[in-house]
């Protein structure tokens, strides 16, 4: 548990020392996850009609 607190303190110090870098990394992570979600929705085929499921009933 002590190692976890030490790691959290290290991250906190890094963010306080370089807030613009932390903001840029947060923006990049958000953009990457949004792009991944868009890719999944557009190319997975799961957002299409589901009539093939109901055709068997």
Residue pairs with C-beta under 8 A, 6 or more apart in sequence:
14 22
15 22
40 46
41 47
